[in-house]
Amino acid sequence: MGAGRCARIIGVTLIPLALVSMTASLALLFPNGEIGYLINKHISQRALIQAGLWGSGLLVFVAALHMNAAAAGDGCCCFCRNPRLKMFVSIFYSLLAVGGSLICFVYSALGLVDGPLCLFNTTLSNNSQIQVWDYPFYTKSISAENYLHDSSRWKTCEEPKNIVLWNIVFFSTLIAVSSLEALLCCAQIFNGCWGCIFGR
């Protein structure tokens, strides 16, 4: 299989992955499909960063489009008609996409470990209880008693409903997708180097 055909396969595979990443990232802004939590600023910081939208979403999407153009017989832009030059430029876009995917992976993993921002009951020093918006599962130490392993603790969050499951599903999706994107973009970097040396 030639470098051009391989670039096309990788590019075509990356496009739906980038769209899934953008969708999962945007879904984190609307728990249970409701806009009110975003308007009232009750969304976790990791979700607000939207690393899945711009990192493993837009950056990967642009790289995938360029991979497809590099594989095509016609020029991908006005200066780039040489197959070796197209493969060289695809290496640059692939490096950007790897960086975006890794940033998304890190922020999604941190979002999963920190847990969601939610409304929950807490006890004050005078033994009175109040409801606060905060991160009930956040801890500075890594312990075996993580909320991810104990679903009975998920009831701590009273609002939004099912926010723990919502965050777990979408942050896990972003972790899986960004990992796969990074691997595919690394494969395209090697493929692009091959194409630069030997042509399409």
VMD Tcl script that draws the C-alpha trace (Angstrom):
set ca {
  {0.00 0.00 0.00}
  {1.40 3.40 -1.00}
  {1.83 6.38 1.29}
  {-1.00 8.25 -0.45}
  {-3.51 5.45 -0.02}
  {-2.51 4.99 3.62}
  {-2.93 8.75 4.21}
  {-6.41 8.58 2.71}
  {-7.44 5.66 4.94}
  {-6.13 7.41 8.06}
  {-7.78 10.69 7.05}
  {-11.15 9.08 6.38}
  {-10.96 7.27 9.73}
  {-10.08 10.45 11.64}
  {-13.03 12.50 10.38}
  {-15.78 10.60 12.28}
  {-13.52 10.36 15.34}
  {-13.12 14.15 15.34}
  {-16.89 14.58 15.02}
  {-17.49 12.18 17.94}
  {-14.97 14.13 20.01}
  {-16.65 17.47 19.27}
  {-20.07 16.03 20.07}
  {-18.93 14.49 23.38}
  {-17.20 17.70 24.39}
  {-20.28 19.80 23.66}
  {-22.50 17.31 25.51}
  {-20.50 17.97 28.68}
  {-21.79 21.55 28.60}
  {-25.44 20.43 28.70}
  {-26.02 17.86 31.47}
  {-29.19 15.91 30.69}
  {-29.60 18.10 27.60}
  {-30.43 21.18 29.71}
  {-28.95 24.60 28.98}
  {-29.68 26.11 32.43}
  {-26.54 24.70 34.07}
  {-24.33 26.37 31.47}
  {-26.15 29.69 31.84}
  {-25.81 29.54 35.65}
  {-22.13 28.54 35.35}
  {-22.64 25.15 37.02}
  {-20.34 23.27 34.64}
  {-16.97 21.86 35.68}
  {-13.82 23.69 34.63}
  {-12.52 20.66 32.72}
  {-15.70 20.60 30.63}
  {-15.60 24.36 30.01}
  {-12.10 24.12 28.53}
  {-13.64 22.15 25.64}
  {-10.41 20.32 24.77}
  {-12.47 17.79 22.86}
  {-13.91 20.52 20.66}
  {-10.71 22.25 19.62}
  {-8.01 19.69 20.52}
  {-9.14 16.28 19.36}
  {-11.96 17.84 17.36}
  {-11.07 20.77 15.10}
  {-7.30 20.20 14.99}
  {-7.76 16.54 14.08}
  {-10.51 17.38 11.58}
  {-8.24 19.86 9.75}
  {-5.39 17.33 9.77}
  {-7.71 14.63 8.40}
  {-8.86 16.90 5.59}
  {-5.26 17.61 4.70}
  {-4.38 13.91 4.76}
  {-7.18 13.30 2.27}
  {-5.93 16.15 0.11}
  {-2.36 14.81 0.31}
  {-3.60 11.46 -0.95}
  {-5.55 13.01 -3.83}
  {-4.02 13.36 -7.27}
  {-4.80 17.05 -7.59}
  {-3.10 19.80 -5.59}
  {-4.27 20.42 -2.06}
  {-3.43 24.11 -2.31}
  {-1.94 26.52 -4.82}
  {1.70 25.80 -3.94}
  {1.46 22.12 -3.12}
  {1.31 19.92 -6.22}
  {4.39 17.84 -5.45}
  {3.42 14.55 -3.72}
  {6.48 14.70 -1.45}
  {5.69 18.24 -0.40}
  {2.07 17.26 0.32}
  {3.28 14.41 2.52}
  {5.69 16.77 4.30}
  {2.88 19.24 5.04}
  {0.71 16.37 6.28}
  {3.42 15.59 8.86}
  {3.07 19.13 10.24}
  {-0.72 18.84 10.49}
  {-0.39 15.38 12.06}
  {1.95 16.78 14.72}
  {-0.62 19.47 15.56}
  {-3.34 16.83 15.73}
  {-1.23 14.63 18.05}
  {-0.72 17.63 20.33}
  {-4.45 18.42 20.34}
  {-5.36 14.79 21.02}
  {-2.91 14.54 23.90}
  {-4.21 17.77 25.44}
  {-7.75 16.41 25.19}
  {-6.62 13.13 26.74}
  {-5.02 14.89 29.73}
  {-7.93 17.25 30.39}
  {-10.47 14.44 30.02}
  {-8.53 12.20 32.40}
  {-8.34 15.04 34.93}
  {-12.05 15.70 34.50}
  {-12.77 12.05 35.15}
  {-10.55 11.94 38.25}
  {-11.80 15.27 39.69}
  {-15.44 14.37 39.24}
  {-18.32 16.65 38.31}
  {-19.36 20.02 39.67}
  {-22.70 19.44 41.36}
  {-25.05 20.52 44.11}
  {-24.62 18.45 47.28}
  {-25.11 18.62 51.04}
  {-22.15 19.44 53.24}
  {-21.79 19.76 56.99}
  {-20.34 22.96 58.45}
  {-18.19 23.15 61.58}
  {-21.29 23.96 63.69}
  {-22.93 20.71 62.46}
  {-25.47 22.51 60.30}
  {-25.99 21.30 56.75}
  {-26.09 23.45 53.65}
  {-26.19 22.77 49.95}
  {-23.22 23.96 47.88}
  {-22.06 23.77 44.27}
  {-18.62 22.22 44.34}
  {-16.60 19.10 43.49}
  {-17.60 16.52 46.14}
  {-15.24 13.82 44.83}
  {-12.17 16.00 44.33}
  {-9.16 14.96 46.38}
  {-5.51 15.93 46.17}
  {-4.33 12.42 46.94}
  {-4.77 9.42 44.72}
  {-6.50 6.75 46.76}
  {-8.04 3.36 46.12}
  {-11.39 4.72 47.32}
  {-12.15 6.67 44.20}
  {-15.77 7.53 43.40}
  {-15.40 5.78 40.05}
  {-15.19 2.40 41.82}
  {-18.09 3.04 44.21}
  {-21.35 3.85 42.43}
  {-23.17 4.20 45.77}
  {-21.32 7.50 46.27}
  {-22.79 8.91 43.08}
  {-25.99 9.80 44.95}
  {-24.01 12.53 46.70}
  {-24.75 14.80 43.74}
  {-28.34 16.00 43.95}
  {-28.31 18.23 40.91}
  {-27.94 17.86 37.95}
  {-29.51 14.43 38.00}
  {-27.16 11.62 36.91}
  {-24.29 14.10 36.44}
  {-21.71 11.55 37.60}
  {-22.73 9.03 34.96}
  {-22.97 11.84 32.37}
  {-19.39 12.93 33.08}
  {-18.04 9.37 33.18}
  {-19.58 8.48 29.81}
  {-18.47 11.59 27.95}
  {-15.01 12.02 29.51}
  {-14.34 8.30 28.93}
  {-15.44 8.72 25.32}
  {-13.04 11.64 24.92}
  {-10.19 9.61 26.46}
  {-10.80 6.67 24.12}
  {-11.26 8.80 20.99}
  {-8.27 11.06 21.66}
  {-6.06 8.01 22.28}
  {-7.09 6.46 18.99}
  {-6.63 9.76 17.17}
  {-3.12 10.20 18.59}
  {-2.16 6.70 17.46}
  {-3.54 7.26 13.95}
  {-1.83 10.63 13.64}
  {1.48 9.08 14.77}
  {1.00 6.45 12.07}
  {0.47 9.28 9.56}
  {3.69 10.95 10.72}
  {5.61 7.78 9.87}
  {3.61 7.38 6.67}
  {4.33 11.01 5.74}
  {8.05 10.50 6.32}
  {7.89 7.44 4.05}
  {6.03 9.49 1.45}
  {8.57 12.33 1.65}
  {11.43 9.93 1.02}
  {9.90 7.62 -1.57}
  {7.00 9.68 -2.95}
  {3.37 8.54 -3.19}
}
mol new
graphics top color blue
foreach p $ca { graphics top sphere $p radius 0.5 }
foreach p [lrange $ca 0 end-1] q [lrange $ca 1 end] { graphics top cylinder $p $q radius 0.2 }
display resetview
